[in-house]
C-alpha cells in the first residue's frame, strides 16, 4: 500500500505554510514547526535581531549547532557502548571457556 503525502498547514511567525507530508510523520512535522515558531519568536522578542530573514537564519544556525552537538554526543555514546559490549563479550567468552 502506497500512502500519498498529504498537505499539512503550519503557522510560523504568523505566516501559514502548506507542506506535503506522509500521514505517519504529520505529528512530528507539526511539533517541529511549533518548536521553530517558538524559537523564532524568542529570537525576535530578544530585540537583538531585526527582520524575519535574519531571525530565520540565526534560528536555523542555532538549531544546526544544537543538532551537531547531539550528533557528536551520540557518536561518543556509540563508541562507549561498542567498547562496553566488546568487554562484556570477552568476559562471557572467558566464563564459557572455564566451564
C-alpha positions as CSV (number, residue, x, y, z in Angstrom):
1,X,0.0,0.0,0.0
2,X,1.4,3.3,-1.1
3,X,0.4,6.3,1.1
4,X,0.4,9.6,-0.6
5,X,1.8,12.7,1.1
6,X,-1.0,15.0,2.3
7,X,-0.8,18.7,2.8
8,X,-0.3,19.9,6.4
9,X,-0.8,23.5,7.4
10,X,1.7,25.0,9.9
11,X,2.0,28.6,11.1
12,X,5.4,30.1,11.7
13,X,5.8,33.7,12.9
14,X,2.2,34.4,11.8
15,X,2.6,33.0,8.3
16,X,0.8,30.0,7.0
17,X,2.7,27.3,5.2
18,X,1.3,24.2,3.5
19,X,3.7,21.3,3.4
20,X,3.3,17.9,1.9
21,X,3.9,15.2,4.4
22,X,3.4,11.5,4.9
23,X,0.5,10.9,7.3
24,X,2.7,9.0,9.7
25,X,5.0,12.0,10.0
26,X,2.4,14.7,10.4
27,X,2.6,15.0,14.2
28,X,6.4,15.3,14.1
29,X,6.1,18.0,11.4
30,X,3.6,20.0,13.5
31,X,5.7,19.7,16.6
32,X,8.8,20.7,14.7
33,X,7.0,23.7,13.3
34,X,5.8,24.7,16.8
35,X,9.3,24.5,18.1
36,X,10.7,26.6,15.2
37,X,8.0,29.2,15.7
38,X,8.7,29.4,19.5
39,X,12.4,29.8,18.9
40,X,12.0,32.4,16.2
41,X,9.6,34.4,18.3
42,X,12.1,34.2,21.2
43,X,14.8,35.5,19.0
44,X,12.6,38.3,17.7
45,X,11.4,39.2,21.2
46,X,15.0,39.5,22.4
47,X,15.3,42.5,20.2
48,X,18.9,41.7,19.2
49,X,17.9,40.6,15.7
50,X,15.7,42.5,13.4
51,X,14.0,41.2,10.2
52,X,12.3,37.9,9.5
53,X,15.1,36.7,7.2
54,X,17.8,37.3,9.8
55,X,15.7,35.8,12.5
56,X,15.2,32.7,10.4
57,X,18.9,32.4,9.6
58,X,20.0,32.8,13.2
59,X,17.4,30.4,14.4
60,X,18.5,27.9,11.7
61,X,22.1,28.3,12.8
62,X,21.2,27.8,16.4
63,X,19.3,24.6,15.6
64,X,22.0,23.3,13.3
65,X,24.5,23.9,16.1
66,X,22.3,22.0,18.7
67,X,22.0,19.2,16.2
68,X,25.7,19.0,15.7
69,X,26.3,18.8,19.5
70,X,23.7,16.0,19.8
71,X,25.4,14.1,16.9
72,X,28.8,14.4,18.5
73,X,27.4,13.2,21.8
74,X,25.7,10.3,20.0
75,X,28.9,9.3,18.4
76,X,30.8,9.3,21.7
77,X,28.0,7.2,23.3
78,X,28.0,4.8,20.5
79,X,31.8,4.3,20.8
80,X,31.5,3.8,24.5
81,X,28.7,1.3,24.1
82,X,30.7,-0.6,21.5
83,X,33.7,-0.7,23.9
84,X,31.5,-2.0,26.7
85,X,29.9,-4.6,24.5
86,X,33.3,-5.9,23.4
87,X,34.5,-6.1,27.0
88,X,31.3,-7.9,28.1
89,X,31.6,-10.3,25.2
90,X,35.2,-11.1,26.2
91,X,34.2,-11.7,29.8
92,X,31.4,-14.0,28.7
93,X,33.8,-16.0,26.4
94,X,36.2,-16.4,29.3
95,X,33.5,-17.7,31.6
96,X,32.3,-20.1,29.0
97,X,35.8,-21.4,28.4
98,X,36.2,-22.2,32.0
99,X,33.0,-24.4,32.1
